[in-house]
Amino acid sequence: MEFRHYSVLLQETIEQLNIQPEGVYVDGTLGGGGHAEQICVRLSGEGHLYGFDQDGDAIAAASERLSGYMDRLTVIRSNFRFMREHLEAEGVRQVNGIVLDLGVSSFQLDTVERGFSYREDAPLDMRMDDRQALTAREIVNTYPEMELYRIIRDYGEEQFSKNIAKHICAERAKAPIETTGQLNEIIAASIPAKMRVNGHPSKKTFQAIRIECNQELDVLKSSMEDMIDLLAPGGRLCIITFHSLEDRIVKSAFMKAEKPCICPPSFPVCTCGRVSKGKIVTKKPILPSEGELEENKRSKSAKLRVFEKGF
């Protein structure tokens, strides 16, 4: 199956990166190579792009798509949380721009056997990196009820999280839950019929389990400071998020980097010594255009935020 991923907010992101032909850039979520291709096109022979992805299929597809740019591209199969270590190994300590597109790719959603989608029956997997041991199946079948409740409540913002966790535990006591179809049935039975009219009943729970399986929020939270510190003066960090949990982390990290002072408001001068690392370029997030929304419904919840390193 061909790896495909609609690059959301593509032109807006490339514009915000302010690409310098001889600059060094990082695509932390290479995917199908859409953003990377547009960066490579704008680089001269002196410029370079480092592309990261933990998904083997994405690495293969992007490498093929970008094969004409290998003189200015290094592809690395790794989670972007290890960006600093990999770049230092390449002798890179500063970059002119970083882009993250945190959406699940169309390929991951549409490849049934990956188990990301609640619309098809498939083995419970949801791993973005198939080298890791933890799967959605293990989460669903082994996590304590209170932990499942917490995950579904916090990562899915699901109103009926307690009931869903209770039903999962009751069903797995009879036999292991093996497929997305089985999990769908359990979730549907846990939500009152009159509340199942707004979208698919499994959407929030599947999001929650996927986030837990791939540690998505922890990875993002622990990487924000490193990415900002990697930027050269005037360099930009562009992050596209797809739900409020991710967006909150990005917004908060950008605000802290712009205004890090922790002195009480009553202090006449700053004494904490914390210095601003730069400025937030997007006081309000950039959203998809009407044209993009018509072309790709999955871009509906996308938000682009941009931070610029100070001089």
N, C-alpha and C positions, 0 to 999 in steps of 0.2 A: 504493500500500500504506500502511495506517495505521501511523504511528510509535507503537510501544508499547514500554514498558520497565517491568518490574516494579520498583518502588522498594524495594529490599532494606533491611531494618531501618528502615523508614519511621518508625514510632511511636517507636522507641528513639532515633533520631537527632533527631527534633523535640523530644522530651523533654529530651535532653541539650543542645540549643541554648539552652534557657532563654529563649525568645523574649520580648522586651519589645515591647509594641505600638508604641512610638515609636522603636524601634531601627532600625539599618541593617544589612542582612544580605547575604551573597553566596552564591549557588549557583554553584560553579565548574564544574559538570558538569550543565548544565540537563537534558539528555536529553529525556524525554517530559514533564517538568514536574511529576512526582509530589512530590518534596520541596518544590519551589518553591510549588506550590499550597498545601501545608499551612503554609508560612511566611506566604504572602500572606493566608491566612484569619485568621491571628493578628495581623496588622499593622493599626494604625489608619491614618487618612489621613496622619498625620505620619511613619509608618514607611516604609521603602523596602527593596526587594530588587533587587540587581543579579544578573542571570542570565547566565552565560557558557557558550558551547558553540562548538566549531569545526565541528561537523557542520551543514550547511545544512538537512538534513531535520529535525534536532532543533530547530533555531531556528524553523522554520516550524510544526512541530507544537506546540511549547511556547507559541509566540506565540498560536496559535489556542486552545489549552486555557486559557490564562491571560488571554484577551482581556478578561475582566471585572474584571481587577485592574491595568489599565494606569496607573491613577492612583498606584500604589505599586510599579511594576515597570519596570525598564529592562533590555531584552534586548540583549546584545552578542555578536556572532559573533566569537569569538576564543578562543584557548587560554588556560587559566587562568594560564599562566606570565606572561602580560602583564597580570594582574589589577591590580597596583599602578599601572601607567601609565594604564590605562583609568579607574580610580577617581579618580586625581589629575586627569585631564582633566574628570571630572564634579564636581570640587571636594571629593572624599571622601578624607580622610586616615586615618580610623579607622572600624572597623566593629564591631558587637556580636556577630557570629557569621559563620562560614564553614563551608559543607558541601561535601565532595567525595565523589562516588560513582564510584569508579574502574573500575567494571565496564563491559565492552562491552555495549551495549544489546541487548535482544532484537530490536529492529528491525535493527540492524547485522548481527547473526548470521543472522537469518531472511531478510534481503533478499539473495537468492542472488548477484545481480550485484555486490555489494560485495566478495565474495571473502573474507569473514572465516571462513566455515564450511568445515570439512573434510568435512561430510556431503553436500554438493552440488557438482556440477561447475560451475565458473564461472571467469571470467578472474581471474588473480592480481592483486588490487588491495590490499585491506586498509587503505586510507587512511581515517582518521577525518575528515580535511579534504580534500575533493576538489580544493582549490585548490593543494595542494602537488604538486611534480613527482615525488618519490620514491614508487614503488609496490613491492609485494611482488614483482612480476615483475622489476623492475630488480635488487632485492636477490638474488633467486634466480639470475638470469642473468649478473650482472656482478661480484658480490663475489668476491674471491679465496677459494680453498678454506679457508685458515687463518682468514679472517675469518668465513666461514659457520660453521665449526667452533666458533669462540669464541662467536658469537651463540647457536647452538643449545645449546651447553653451558651458558653463563652465564644466558641469558634463558629457556631452556626446561628447564634442569636435566635434560637428556636424556642417558641413559646411553650411547646409541649415536650421539652427536653426530658423532664423527669419521667413522664409516662413512656416515652420512647425507650429510654434506658431500661426501665422496668420491664417492658415487653421484650426487649432484646435478650435480657438475662433469663426471662422465663422460657423463651423459645430455645435458647442455646442449651438450657438444662436438659431438653428433650433430645436434641441432636445439634451438631455444629452447624452454624450458618455459613454456607459456602459461597453463595452467589449474590449478585446485586439484586436479582429478582426476588430472592427470599427476603432480603433486607427491605426492599420496597414494600412487600406485603406486610411486614411487621410494622413499619413506619405508618403506613396507611391505616392499619388497625389501631394505632395509638393516637390518632388525630380525629376529633369529631368530624363527621361527614360534612357538616355545614361550614367547616373551616378549611375544607380541601379545595375550595373553588379558585383561590388566587395562586395560580402557578402549581407546579408539581409538588406534592407533599414531601417528597424526599430531598428536594433541592438543598435545604439548609443543613440537614443531617449529613448528606454526602459531602458538602463543603467542609463541615466540621471534621469528619473522619479523614478527609484528604489532607487538611491542614495539619492534623496531628501526625498522620503517617509520614509526611515530608518535613515536619517541624518548620513550616513556612514562616510563621510569625516570629519564632525565636531566631531563625536565620536572618530575617530582615532586620529585626531589632538589634542583633549583635553585630551587624555589618555596617550600619549607618555611619557611625563615627569613623571607622576605617576608610570608607569610601570618600567621605568629605576630606579626611586628612591626606588621601592620595592625590587630590586635585592640585594642580599647579595654580598659581595666581591667575585669576580670570577663567579657570576651568569650570565646567558645569556638570552637575549631576542631575540627570533627567530620569524620573521614576514614574511609570504608569501603573496605577493600582486598579483593582476591580471590585473591591468591597471595602466597607467602612473600617474594618479592623486594620487592613494594610494601610489605608489612607491616613488613619489616626497616627500610626507609628511614624510614617514619613513626615507628616505635618509637624508632629511634636519634635522630631529630631532636627528638622530644619529650623524651627523656632529656637530650640536650645542652642544650635550652632550660630544663629544670628545674634541672639541676645542671651549669652550664657551667665550674665551677672546674677548672683544669688543674694546680693546685699539687700537688707530691708529697705523698702521705699523711703523710709525716713532719713536714711543716710545721705548727707549732702554730696559725698563723692564715693566712688566705688573703692572698696578695700579688699574685695575677694580675689582680685587679680585675674579674673577670667576675661579673656579677650575674644571679641567676635571673630568668627572664622570666615565670615562673608555675608551675603545677603540672599534673601528669598526673592527670586525673580517673579514668581507667580503668586501674588497676594491671594488670588483666587485660582483654583485649578483650571487648566485648559481642558475643555470637554470636546467630544467628537462633534463634527458638523452634522447638519441635517442629512447631507449627501452620504456621509459615512454611515450614519445610523440606518439609512435605507439600504445601503449595500451590505452591511454586516450587523445584524441585530445583537450579536454578542458583544459589540462595543458599547452598548447602552450604559453600562455602569463605569466605564473607563474614566480615569482622571489622571492628568499629567501635572506633576509638580516639579519645579526646577530650582536648584540652589546654585549660586555662583560663589566660588572661593574668592576671598578678598586679596588685595595686593599688599 
